[in-house]
Amino acid sequence: MGVEFRSILLDEAETRAAVAQLLDSKGGLARGGDVAGIMVSEGPDCRARVALRHPLLDGRQAITLDPEALIEAAVGYCQARAVPLPKSGRKRVEKRPEGLQLMIEVNWF
């Protein structure tokens, strides 16, 4: 059976942009707000703690994204920039020292 592995590394700025794009598309980012910071946990079931900033809010608001939301953010970011990705395949994300890595495993047979 043929198996192909693809991986795309999003640096910190790209990860922040990907999460902002996801939240904006789902109505989770208030007009004028932005993603102030992201902390991604280690391990295979990585989650992200996202700090949101808005000029009308006093201080920051924090939300947590599960692995599926991080995958959706990374895939959406790549699609918006015409980065070719396979539609099928097992997708997962991992924290790397350089940023967030999207990995796709495709079985060809």
TORKOL-4160 file (C-alpha; in steps of 0.2 Angstrom, whole numbers, padded with zeros to 4 digits, m for minus):
109
<pt num="1" X="0000" Y="0000" Z="0000"/>
<pt num="2" X="0007" Y="0017" Z="m0005"/>
<pt num="3" X="0007" Y="0030" Z="0009"/>
<pt num="4" X="0012" Y="0049" Z="0006"/>
<pt num="5" X="0016" Y="0061" Z="0020"/>
<pt num="6" X="0014" Y="0079" Z="0018"/>
<pt num="7" X="0018" Y="0093" Z="0031"/>
<pt num="8" X="0017" Y="0111" Z="0031"/>
<pt num="9" X="0024" Y="0122" Z="0045"/>
<pt num="10" X="0016" Y="0138" Z="0049"/>
<pt num="11" X="0027" Y="0150" Z="0059"/>
<pt num="12" X="0020" Y="0160" Z="0074"/>
<pt num="13" X="0014" Y="0175" Z="0063"/>
<pt num="14" X="0005" Y="0163" Z="0050"/>
<pt num="15" X="m0002" Y="0153" Z="0065"/>
<pt num="16" X="m0009" Y="0169" Z="0072"/>
<pt num="17" X="m0016" Y="0174" Z="0055"/>
<pt num="18" X="m0024" Y="0156" Z="0052"/>
<pt num="19" X="m0033" Y="0157" Z="0069"/>
<pt num="20" X="m0039" Y="0175" Z="0066"/>
<pt num="21" X="m0046" Y="0170" Z="0049"/>
<pt num="22" X="m0055" Y="0155" Z="0057"/>
<pt num="23" X="m0062" Y="0165" Z="0071"/>
<pt num="24" X="m0067" Y="0179" Z="0060"/>
<pt num="25" X="m0076" Y="0166" Z="0048"/>
<pt num="26" X="m0086" Y="0159" Z="0063"/>
<pt num="27" X="m0090" Y="0176" Z="0071"/>
<pt num="28" X="m0078" Y="0173" Z="0085"/>
<pt num="29" X="m0068" Y="0189" Z="0082"/>
<pt num="30" X="m0076" Y="0205" Z="0086"/>
<pt num="31" X="m0074" Y="0219" Z="0073"/>
<pt num="32" X="m0058" Y="0228" Z="0077"/>
<pt num="33" X="m0052" Y="0214" Z="0087"/>
<pt num="34" X="m0036" Y="0203" Z="0084"/>
<pt num="35" X="m0027" Y="0188" Z="0091"/>
<pt num="36" X="m0015" Y="0195" Z="0104"/>
<pt num="37" X="m0006" Y="0178" Z="0106"/>
<pt num="38" X="m0007" Y="0159" Z="0105"/>
<pt num="39" X="0001" Y="0146" Z="0116"/>
<pt num="40" X="0000" Y="0128" Z="0109"/>
<pt num="41" X="0002" Y="0114" Z="0120"/>
<pt num="42" X="0014" Y="0099" Z="0117"/>
<pt num="43" X="0009" Y="0082" Z="0112"/>
<pt num="44" X="m0002" Y="0073" Z="0100"/>
<pt num="45" X="m0018" Y="0081" Z="0106"/>
<pt num="46" X="m0012" Y="0098" Z="0106"/>
<pt num="47" X="m0024" Y="0113" Z="0110"/>
<pt num="48" X="m0021" Y="0131" Z="0109"/>
<pt num="49" X="m0025" Y="0145" Z="0121"/>
<pt num="50" X="m0029" Y="0160" Z="0111"/>
<pt num="51" X="m0028" Y="0178" Z="0119"/>
<pt num="52" X="m0040" Y="0190" Z="0110"/>
<pt num="53" X="m0038" Y="0209" Z="0111"/>
<pt num="54" X="m0052" Y="0221" Z="0107"/>
<pt num="55" X="m0051" Y="0240" Z="0109"/>
<pt num="56" X="m0068" Y="0241" Z="0118"/>
<pt num="57" X="m0064" Y="0226" Z="0130"/>
<pt num="58" X="m0055" Y="0230" Z="0146"/>
<pt num="59" X="m0040" Y="0218" Z="0145"/>
<pt num="60" X="m0040" Y="0202" Z="0135"/>
<pt num="61" X="m0052" Y="0188" Z="0133"/>
<pt num="62" X="m0045" Y="0170" Z="0131"/>
<pt num="63" X="m0052" Y="0155" Z="0122"/>
<pt num="64" X="m0046" Y="0137" Z="0119"/>
<pt num="65" X="m0046" Y="0129" Z="0102"/>
<pt num="66" X="m0046" Y="0110" Z="0101"/>
<pt num="67" X="m0035" Y="0100" Z="0088"/>
<pt num="68" X="m0049" Y="0099" Z="0076"/>
<pt num="69" X="m0051" Y="0118" Z="0076"/>
<pt num="70" X="m0032" Y="0120" Z="0074"/>
<pt num="71" X="m0033" Y="0109" Z="0059"/>
<pt num="72" X="m0047" Y="0118" Z="0052"/>
<pt num="73" X="m0037" Y="0135" Z="0054"/>
<pt num="74" X="m0022" Y="0128" Z="0046"/>
<pt num="75" X="m0031" Y="0120" Z="0031"/>
<pt num="76" X="m0041" Y="0136" Z="0029"/>
<pt num="77" X="m0026" Y="0147" Z="0029"/>
<pt num="78" X="m0017" Y="0136" Z="0016"/>
<pt num="79" X="m0033" Y="0136" Z="0005"/>
<pt num="80" X="m0035" Y="0155" Z="0006"/>
<pt num="81" X="m0017" Y="0156" Z="m0001"/>
<pt num="82" X="m0019" Y="0142" Z="m0015"/>
<pt num="83" X="m0007" Y="0130" Z="m0006"/>
<pt num="84" X="m0012" Y="0113" Z="m0013"/>
<pt num="85" X="m0018" Y="0101" Z="0000"/>
<pt num="86" X="m0026" Y="0083" Z="m0003"/>
<pt num="87" X="m0044" Y="0083" Z="0002"/>
<pt num="88" X="m0043" Y="0066" Z="0009"/>
<pt num="89" X="m0031" Y="0059" Z="0022"/>
<pt num="90" X="m0028" Y="0059" Z="0040"/>
<pt num="91" X="m0024" Y="0077" Z="0046"/>
<pt num="92" X="m0016" Y="0081" Z="0063"/>
<pt num="93" X="m0006" Y="0096" Z="0070"/>
<pt num="94" X="0009" Y="0096" Z="0081"/>
<pt num="95" X="0018" Y="0110" Z="0090"/>
<pt num="96" X="0036" Y="0113" Z="0084"/>
<pt num="97" X="0049" Y="0125" Z="0090"/>
<pt num="98" X="0047" Y="0134" Z="0073"/>
<pt num="99" X="0028" Y="0135" Z="0074"/>
<pt num="100" X="0012" Y="0124" Z="0071"/>
<pt num="101" X="0015" Y="0109" Z="0059"/>
<pt num="102" X="0000" Y="0102" Z="0049"/>
<pt num="103" X="0003" Y="0084" Z="0044"/>
<pt num="104" X="m0007" Y="0075" Z="0031"/>
<pt num="105" X="m0006" Y="0056" Z="0029"/>
<pt num="106" X="m0013" Y="0049" Z="0012"/>
<pt num="107" X="m0016" Y="0031" Z="0008"/>
<pt num="108" X="m0015" Y="0028" Z="m0011"/>
<pt num="109" X="m0022" Y="0010" Z="m0012"/>
